[in-house]
Amino acid sequence: MNKNSTSIIILAAGKGSRMKSPKAKVLHEISGKPMLFHIIKASKDISNDITVVVAHQKDAVIEKINNYFDDINFVVQDADNFPGTGGAMKNITPKNDKVLVLNGDMPLIRAKDLEGFLTNDSEIIMSIFDLNNPDGYGRVIIEDEKVQKIVEQKDASIEEIKTTTVNAGIYAFSKDVINKYIPLLNNNNAQNEYYLTDIISMAKDDNLTIKPLLVDEEGFKGVNSKKDLADAEIIMQDRIKTELMNQGVIMQLPSTIYIEEGVEFEGESLIENGARITGKTKIVNSHIKSGTIIEDSIIINSDIGPLAHIRPASHIEDTHIGNFVEVKKSTLRSVKAGHLSYIGDAEVNEGTNIGAGVITCNYDGLKKYKTIIGKNVFIGSDSQLIAPVEIEDDVMIAAGTTLMSGKVEKGYLAISRPKIRLIKGFFYKFFGKKEN
């Protein structure tokens, strides 16, 4: 596919009032990334010239997208003087001969969905699909396999409203068509907006051929509400998990598993039901058990869970993490942490066993400190390691120990356990009962 033949313009300037949210519509996330991210990612597969038109919350949109891509052109629409999709196209100079115009609220578009626009040489190509209920869509009037006109629902006649062929919202124009007709657009309509669709009627008057392209409704689904967002999430999740399973990942009840865009797998891993895996996580030959959450971490040759929480910046290798264990920003190699522990800002080395209820106390209310644990260390249940602390190799920490900041040298036992007091008859005295 020749990326030098097509320029792409993504219209992302709208407010998205139906989303009922202070956040710009195109920044609402699907599978961990803004809607606009998914469209740009697909666009980069077919074009080296991508322009995003912004207006509403433009600074937030630009900043967010620049976190992911460094070669996107941004154009700010003068929405006060030139509102609408046609107004968004003003002052844009595409590099390439074909111009593909996409909408910023169509996150399910893939590069393969756009191939039909690239292989057709018509000066104007527009996407269509047929709906049983076309309410809310612009109607497309087609005769002799050519588009005659597009009419927005708000401006449609009674007969035109009955048409079930609708505008899917994606267009391909020759650069000459863009340069000629965009300056001629006006806002003489019910909404006082500049409609990109008016190019169709002007081109028709000039006897240009407008070819309709029937597209898959799923790929061109627009997201205009929270319900649409949820529906798109289901589709995106199904795509992500299907691709991963085709690569060899085993999933139990995949519909209950959530995996964000960008998560990587190597080898053969097993993901049980109810797992949630997010961010820049990489999992290699591991078993992720039911109800486990993994965020921005690396898991290699390990089993995690059930109901464990691996928080960002953790690296876990050849390790067993059991139920209700939380790990944060820590490196564990060949470690066992069976249950009910918190390991934060720590480095734990080979052969170490962390008992139930062990906590690394890494935060004093002002700063966070690191815990370093050597090889073959046994940490008894219900111990607290108050960082900064270093435990050398071959050390035992007795159950119930509170280890204050400092170092435990190789081969030592650390024990901090108060002498138990036994008070005879206290139970009966406390409850006012007599001893039998």
PLY file of the C-alpha trace (Angstrom):
ply
format ascii 1.0
element vertex 436
property float x
property float y
property float z
element edge 435
property int vertex1
property int vertex2
end_header
0.00 0.00 0.00
1.47 3.32 -1.13
1.32 5.73 1.80
2.39 8.59 -0.47
-0.80 8.52 -2.55
-3.40 9.42 0.09
-3.77 12.24 2.60
-6.11 11.73 5.55
-8.10 14.42 7.33
-9.77 13.48 10.62
-12.58 15.74 11.80
-12.31 15.93 15.61
-13.59 19.42 16.40
-17.10 18.69 17.69
-18.35 19.11 21.26
-20.21 15.80 21.40
-23.02 17.14 23.57
-24.87 13.81 23.52
-22.02 12.26 25.50
-23.18 14.29 28.53
-19.59 14.81 29.62
-17.16 17.69 30.18
-14.52 15.65 28.33
-14.09 16.13 24.58
-15.89 13.31 22.78
-12.83 12.09 20.87
-10.90 11.68 24.14
-13.34 9.18 25.63
-11.48 5.91 25.89
-12.08 2.53 24.32
-9.85 -0.31 25.52
-7.55 2.13 27.28
-6.95 4.59 24.44
-8.87 7.69 23.27
-11.24 7.11 20.37
-9.10 9.40 18.26
-6.01 7.24 18.91
-7.62 4.21 17.26
-8.51 6.19 14.13
-5.03 7.66 13.80
-3.45 4.25 14.31
-5.50 2.83 11.42
-4.75 5.89 9.30
-1.00 5.55 9.73
-1.17 2.14 8.05
-2.23 3.77 4.78
-0.98 7.37 4.84
2.05 9.49 5.70
0.05 12.74 5.73
-2.50 12.86 8.56
-4.23 16.06 9.64
-6.53 16.28 12.67
-9.00 19.18 12.81
-9.65 20.35 16.38
-11.65 23.08 18.09
-13.49 22.05 21.26
-10.89 21.49 24.03
-8.24 21.69 21.33
-5.31 21.96 23.74
-6.35 18.83 25.64
-6.86 16.89 22.41
-3.52 17.94 20.95
-1.64 17.19 24.16
-3.20 13.75 24.51
-2.54 12.69 20.93
1.04 13.98 21.06
1.61 11.46 23.87
1.13 8.71 21.30
2.21 10.17 17.94
4.81 12.74 16.99
4.02 13.31 13.30
0.39 14.46 13.26
-0.63 17.80 11.75
-3.23 19.76 13.71
-5.51 22.45 12.26
-7.75 24.54 14.51
-11.21 25.10 13.07
-12.74 28.59 13.26
-15.93 27.09 14.66
-17.51 30.47 15.45
-17.38 31.74 11.88
-17.28 28.46 9.97
-19.10 25.76 11.96
-19.83 22.32 10.58
-17.93 19.62 8.71
-17.39 21.85 5.69
-16.03 24.63 7.85
-13.58 22.14 9.35
-12.06 21.58 5.92
-11.10 25.19 5.32
-7.42 26.16 5.35
-6.23 22.57 4.88
-3.69 21.83 2.15
-3.32 18.08 1.64
-0.03 16.79 0.21
-1.31 13.87 -1.81
-3.64 13.53 -4.80
-6.35 11.58 -2.95
-7.89 12.95 0.24
-9.72 10.63 2.64
-11.94 12.42 5.18
-12.65 10.50 8.42
-14.60 11.32 11.56
-12.95 11.42 14.95
-15.79 9.48 16.60
-15.40 6.27 14.57
-12.87 4.29 16.65
-13.68 0.92 15.07
-12.33 1.76 11.62
-9.41 -0.40 10.52
-7.06 0.04 7.60
-8.65 -2.87 5.76
-12.04 -1.13 6.03
-10.65 1.76 3.99
-9.15 -0.24 1.12
-12.20 0.32 -1.10
-11.56 4.06 -1.08
-7.97 3.58 -2.18
-8.57 1.23 -5.09
-11.31 3.33 -6.71
-10.19 6.10 -9.08
-13.40 8.16 -8.96
-13.01 11.83 -8.12
-15.54 11.45 -5.29
-16.30 8.29 -3.32
-18.68 8.24 -0.39
-19.45 5.48 2.09
-22.99 4.18 2.55
-24.84 1.45 4.36
-28.48 0.41 4.64
-30.27 0.53 7.97
-33.65 -0.73 9.09
-33.86 2.32 11.31
-31.91 5.19 9.73
-32.99 7.79 12.29
-30.30 10.40 12.90
-28.35 9.72 9.71
-28.09 11.78 6.53
-29.99 10.10 3.67
-28.27 9.20 0.39
-30.27 9.30 -2.84
-28.79 6.88 -5.40
-29.80 6.33 -9.03
-28.04 4.14 -11.62
-25.35 3.25 -9.06
-24.40 6.89 -8.70
-25.01 9.24 -5.82
-27.47 11.96 -6.76
-27.46 13.87 -3.49
-27.14 13.69 0.29
-29.62 15.36 2.56
-29.24 15.79 6.32
-32.19 14.43 8.29
-33.03 17.90 9.62
-33.33 19.20 6.06
-34.93 16.13 4.45
-38.39 16.03 2.87
-41.02 13.50 3.90
-40.13 11.26 0.96
-36.39 11.57 1.56
-36.85 10.59 5.22
-38.19 7.22 4.04
-34.87 6.36 2.38
-32.95 3.69 4.29
-29.62 4.19 2.52
-27.61 6.44 4.76
-24.36 8.32 4.74
-21.68 6.43 6.66
-19.73 9.68 6.95
-16.48 8.84 5.18
-15.43 10.38 1.87
-12.57 10.23 -0.59
-12.00 13.24 -2.85
-9.41 14.11 -5.38
-7.28 17.04 -4.25
-8.66 19.08 -7.14
-12.22 18.58 -5.89
-11.22 19.75 -2.40
-9.47 22.83 -3.73
-12.39 23.76 -5.99
-15.46 23.16 -3.82
-14.46 23.84 -0.21
-14.24 27.62 -0.86
-17.71 27.51 -2.47
-19.53 26.04 0.56
-22.16 28.19 2.27
-24.31 27.92 5.40
-27.76 28.41 3.88
-29.45 25.58 5.77
-31.50 24.91 8.90
-28.41 24.69 11.13
-26.48 27.59 9.58
-23.52 25.27 9.21
-21.11 24.56 6.39
-21.81 20.98 5.32
-19.13 18.88 3.67
-21.96 16.93 2.06
-22.87 19.98 -0.05
-19.86 19.14 -2.20
-21.90 16.24 -3.54
-24.67 18.44 -4.93
-22.21 20.95 -6.39
-20.18 18.21 -8.01
-23.35 16.65 -9.38
-24.32 19.96 -10.97
-20.90 19.96 -12.66
-21.51 16.42 -13.97
-18.87 14.77 -11.80
-19.46 11.11 -10.98
-19.99 10.32 -7.29
-19.50 6.64 -6.55
-21.18 5.06 -3.51
-19.14 2.52 -1.54
-21.09 0.04 0.56
-19.22 -0.49 3.84
-19.57 -2.69 6.91
-21.70 -0.93 9.50
-19.63 -2.27 12.42
-16.38 -0.70 11.23
-18.00 2.67 10.57
-20.02 2.82 13.77
-20.13 6.34 15.19
-19.90 6.92 18.95
-22.24 9.68 20.04
-23.41 8.58 23.49
-22.29 6.57 26.50
-24.34 3.64 25.18
-22.52 3.84 21.84
-19.25 3.95 23.78
-20.14 0.76 25.64
-21.21 -0.99 22.43
-17.95 -0.01 20.71
-15.97 -1.28 23.71
-17.53 -4.73 23.35
-16.59 -4.87 19.67
-13.05 -3.62 20.30
-12.52 -6.11 23.13
-13.69 -8.96 20.95
-11.21 -7.93 18.25
-8.30 -7.63 20.69
-8.94 -10.99 22.35
-9.61 -12.80 19.07
-6.26 -11.63 17.72
-4.46 -12.70 20.91
-6.11 -16.12 20.92
-5.08 -16.55 17.29
-1.52 -15.83 18.45
-1.74 -18.66 21.01
-3.08 -17.10 24.22
-5.54 -19.35 26.07
-8.56 -17.56 27.56
-11.23 -19.05 29.81
-14.59 -17.29 29.33
-13.00 -14.53 27.22
-16.11 -12.34 27.39
-15.35 -11.75 31.10
-11.72 -10.74 30.47
-10.63 -7.14 29.79
-7.39 -6.52 27.88
-6.41 -3.03 26.76
-4.98 -2.07 23.40
-1.20 -2.33 23.50
-0.89 -5.25 25.95
1.68 -7.74 24.61
1.90 -11.51 24.93
4.71 -13.91 24.09
4.62 -17.67 24.15
1.63 -19.52 25.53
-0.17 -17.92 28.46
-3.42 -18.80 30.20
-5.80 -16.04 31.24
-8.65 -17.07 33.52
-12.07 -15.47 33.72
-12.46 -12.00 35.20
-8.85 -10.89 34.69
-8.11 -7.24 33.82
-4.85 -6.42 32.03
-4.07 -2.81 31.16
-1.44 -0.33 30.01
1.93 -1.33 28.59
1.82 -4.76 30.16
3.81 -7.64 28.69
3.06 -11.24 29.65
5.33 -14.14 28.70
4.41 -17.80 29.28
2.42 -17.06 32.42
-0.81 -18.04 34.15
-3.06 -15.14 35.14
-5.74 -16.44 37.46
-9.32 -15.38 38.01
-10.06 -11.84 39.19
-6.47 -10.63 38.89
-5.60 -7.05 37.85
-2.31 -6.27 36.10
-1.32 -2.71 35.21
1.71 -1.53 33.20
3.90 -4.43 34.31
6.02 -7.28 32.97
5.14 -10.86 33.92
7.46 -13.68 32.81
7.09 -17.42 33.52
4.93 -16.74 36.58
1.52 -17.50 38.00
-0.47 -14.60 39.42
-3.62 -14.74 41.53
-6.43 -15.42 41.91
-7.54 -11.94 43.01
-4.05 -10.44 42.97
-3.28 -6.84 42.04
-0.08 -6.05 40.16
0.25 -2.27 40.01
2.36 -0.23 37.57
6.11 -0.60 37.07
6.36 -4.12 38.48
8.63 -6.79 36.98
7.77 -10.33 38.06
9.75 -13.31 36.81
9.65 -17.04 37.68
7.46 -16.15 40.65
4.31 -17.34 42.39
1.94 -14.59 43.49
-1.11 -15.87 45.35
-4.54 -14.57 46.23
-4.95 -11.05 47.67
-1.31 -10.12 47.09
-0.63 -6.57 45.93
2.63 -5.63 44.22
3.58 -2.06 43.26
6.70 -0.80 41.48
8.70 -3.84 42.53
10.99 -6.43 40.98
10.51 -10.05 42.04
12.60 -12.92 40.69
11.94 -16.54 41.72
9.87 -15.48 44.73
6.89 -16.98 46.51
4.25 -14.67 47.97
1.31 -16.91 48.66
-1.36 -14.64 50.04
-2.44 -11.45 51.77
0.75 -9.41 51.33
1.70 -5.94 50.11
5.03 -5.52 48.32
5.72 -1.94 47.27
8.88 -0.19 46.04
10.84 -3.37 46.62
13.47 -5.59 45.08
13.09 -9.25 46.07
15.55 -11.91 44.90
15.68 -15.64 44.20
14.43 -18.22 46.64
12.72 -15.77 48.99
9.41 -16.69 50.63
7.05 -13.94 51.78
4.53 -15.08 54.36
0.88 -14.11 54.75
0.25 -10.58 55.92
3.75 -9.28 55.21
3.83 -5.57 54.42
6.59 -3.38 53.08
5.90 -0.05 54.78
7.24 2.12 51.97
5.58 5.48 52.70
6.03 7.72 55.73
3.46 10.31 54.70
6.01 12.48 52.87
8.34 10.22 50.91
8.49 6.67 49.59
11.42 4.40 50.40
12.78 1.17 48.98
13.02 -2.30 50.47
15.79 -4.61 49.22
15.49 -8.30 50.02
18.25 -10.74 49.10
18.22 -14.41 48.13
16.78 -17.27 50.18
15.13 -15.00 52.73
12.23 -16.34 54.77
9.84 -13.67 56.01
7.33 -14.95 58.54
3.65 -14.04 58.54
2.41 -10.66 59.71
5.79 -8.95 59.53
6.21 -5.27 58.74
9.33 -4.08 56.93
9.65 -0.35 57.52
11.62 1.07 54.60
14.30 1.98 53.85
15.47 -1.48 54.79
17.93 -3.99 53.34
17.84 -7.70 54.10
20.86 -9.64 52.91
20.88 -13.26 51.69
19.99 -16.25 53.88
18.06 -14.32 56.52
15.01 -15.33 58.55
12.46 -12.80 59.76
10.32 -14.26 62.54
6.54 -14.06 62.28
5.09 -10.89 63.74
8.34 -8.94 63.50
8.41 -5.21 62.94
11.71 -4.54 61.22
12.77 -0.94 61.56
14.80 0.90 58.94
18.31 -0.47 58.52
20.08 -3.64 57.45
19.89 -7.30 58.45
23.17 -9.04 57.62
23.56 -12.41 55.96
22.65 -15.48 58.01
20.85 -13.64 60.84
17.45 -14.15 62.43
15.49 -10.95 63.04
12.81 -11.19 65.69
10.70 -8.52 67.32
8.10 -10.12 69.51
6.86 -8.86 72.91
6.53 -11.34 75.77
3.00 -12.64 76.06
0.99 -11.85 79.21
-1.49 -14.45 80.47
-4.05 -13.13 82.99
-5.95 -15.89 84.68
-9.76 -15.58 84.87
-9.93 -12.31 82.91
-12.70 -13.58 80.61
-15.09 -14.28 83.49
-14.30 -11.02 85.23
-14.79 -8.98 82.04
-18.19 -10.52 81.24
-19.33 -10.85 84.82
-19.57 -14.62 84.64
-18.57 -17.33 87.05
-15.98 -19.88 86.09
-17.48 -23.37 85.80
0 1
1 2
2 3
3 4
4 5
5 6
6 7
7 8
8 9
9 10
10 11
11 12
12 13
13 14
14 15
15 16
16 17
17 18
18 19
19 20
20 21
21 22
22 23
23 24
24 25
25 26
26 27
27 28
28 29
29 30
30 31
31 32
32 33
33 34
34 35
35 36
36 37
37 38
38 39
39 40
40 41
41 42
42 43
43 44
44 45
45 46
46 47
47 48
48 49
49 50
50 51
51 52
52 53
53 54
54 55
55 56
56 57
57 58
58 59
59 60
60 61
61 62
62 63
63 64
64 65
65 66
66 67
67 68
68 69
69 70
70 71
71 72
72 73
73 74
74 75
75 76
76 77
77 78
78 79
79 80
80 81
81 82
82 83
83 84
84 85
85 86
86 87
87 88
88 89
89 90
90 91
91 92
92 93
93 94
94 95
95 96
96 97
97 98
98 99
99 100
100 101
101 102
102 103
103 104
104 105
105 106
106 107
107 108
108 109
109 110
110 111
111 112
112 113
113 114
114 115
115 116
116 117
117 118
118 119
119 120
120 121
121 122
122 123
123 124
124 125
125 126
126 127
127 128
128 129
129 130
130 131
131 132
132 133
133 134
134 135
135 136
136 137
137 138
138 139
139 140
140 141
141 142
142 143
143 144
144 145
145 146
146 147
147 148
148 149
149 150
150 151
151 152
152 153
153 154
154 155
155 156
156 157
157 158
158 159
159 160
160 161
161 162
162 163
163 164
164 165
165 166
166 167
167 168
168 169
169 170
170 171
171 172
172 173
173 174
174 175
175 176
176 177
177 178
178 179
179 180
180 181
181 182
182 183
183 184
184 185
185 186
186 187
187 188
188 189
189 190
190 191
191 192
192 193
193 194
194 195
195 196
196 197
197 198
198 199
199 200
200 201
201 202
202 203
203 204
204 205
205 206
206 207
207 208
208 209
209 210
210 211
211 212
212 213
213 214
214 215
215 216
216 217
217 218
218 219
219 220
220 221
221 222
222 223
223 224
224 225
225 226
226 227
227 228
228 229
229 230
230 231
231 232
232 233
233 234
234 235
235 236
236 237
237 238
238 239
239 240
240 241
241 242
242 243
243 244
244 245
245 246
246 247
247 248
248 249
249 250
250 251
251 252
252 253
253 254
254 255
255 256
256 257
257 258
258 259
259 260
260 261
261 262
262 263
263 264
264 265
265 266
266 267
267 268
268 269
269 270
270 271
271 272
272 273
273 274
274 275
275 276
276 277
277 278
278 279
279 280
280 281
281 282
282 283
283 284
284 285
285 286
286 287
287 288
288 289
289 290
290 291
291 292
292 293
293 294
294 295
295 296
296 297
297 298
298 299
299 300
300 301
301 302
302 303
303 304
304 305
305 306
306 307
307 308
308 309
309 310
310 311
311 312
312 313
313 314
314 315
315 316
316 317
317 318
318 319
319 320
320 321
321 322
322 323
323 324
324 325
325 326
326 327
327 328
328 329
329 330
330 331
331 332
332 333
333 334
334 335
335 336
336 337
337 338
338 339
339 340
340 341
341 342
342 343
343 344
344 345
345 346
346 347
347 348
348 349
349 350
350 351
351 352
352 353
353 354
354 355
355 356
356 357
357 358
358 359
359 360
360 361
361 362
362 363
363 364
364 365
365 366
366 367
367 368
368 369
369 370
370 371
371 372
372 373
373 374
374 375
375 376
376 377
377 378
378 379
379 380
380 381
381 382
382 383
383 384
384 385
385 386
386 387
387 388
388 389
389 390
390 391
391 392
392 393
393 394
394 395
395 396
396 397
397 398
398 399
399 400
400 401
401 402
402 403
403 404
404 405
405 406
406 407
407 408
408 409
409 410
410 411
411 412
412 413
413 414
414 415
415 416
416 417
417 418
418 419
419 420
420 421
421 422
422 423
423 424
424 425
425 426
426 427
427 428
428 429
429 430
430 431
431 432
432 433
433 434
434 435
